[in-house]
């Protein structure tokens, strides 16, 4: 089993951390994949591609066909763009579970799909915060989760690690070094114990399935920053499209509220379940982000699906 670490030469926030990582010891040239080049260090395969990362569909399958090596997980190094222009260091799962058939896909994926979330997301968020603090990147840079969004299509547990939010910060060498160190320490390439190996955990900790909130999921992030919390998919409010039934909302049933929100929850839960065999998944609702009728139908639907609901204290 190998870990694919993917960078694109067209993105300074991607190639910068990759170059900083390759300056560390232990790397040698690996097999080529079509137009991509690779480098090997222990079980890690760092691949440099030229395309936009969200267009690199089925990279795990393509690698397996080209090399015969089975892919255990994928980590993409990328830029993050935001209208706020705020400098940030982010991690997130990928998928487009809320997109319905026939809807426009602006950044890869496919309708009703989510990749298994990489189990490293929670532990790496905490490690990234520690590294950012020790390198005095905080409070200038915000260290945060992002909600599930965009492609590319994969079948392997996947995560994006990003530098945001404008070109000034994408090219920051100190941010690139911090991401390189996150990968170096997080994958145990320096000889230490890797962070976020679910197999070593023994299934003893809770997995958070985030429901509701904004794109940066601040209430979910606050919980994940506690030691021992793992992260599944994070469905922000915009990933839970609900049609207002326009009637008395006191006794709504879930069938009365149309939209792709139910499918999004089911897909996100099943993908999370596949990434954490034997784990206990708890849905955590950002209550303040919902109207009361929305919160009621979401809660009812979770119970109908036998998805447990957890409060912040349940993750301690």
Secondary structure, DSSP 8 states (H G I E B T S, - for coil): -EEEEEEETT-HHHHHHHHHHHTSTT-EE---BTTBEEEEETTEEEEEESS-GGG-TTHHHHHHHHH---EEEEEEEEEEE-TT---EEEEE--EETT--TT---SSS--TTEE--B-THHHHHHHHHHHHHHHTT-TTTSEEEE--S------SSEEEEEEEEESHHHHT-HHHHHHHHHHHHHHTTTTSS--S--HHHHTT-SEEEEEESS-TT-HHHHHHHTSTT-EEEEEE-GGGS------S--TT--GGGS-SSHHHHHHHHHHHHHHHSTT-EEEEEE-GGGS-HHHHHHHHHHHHHTT--B--GGGG-
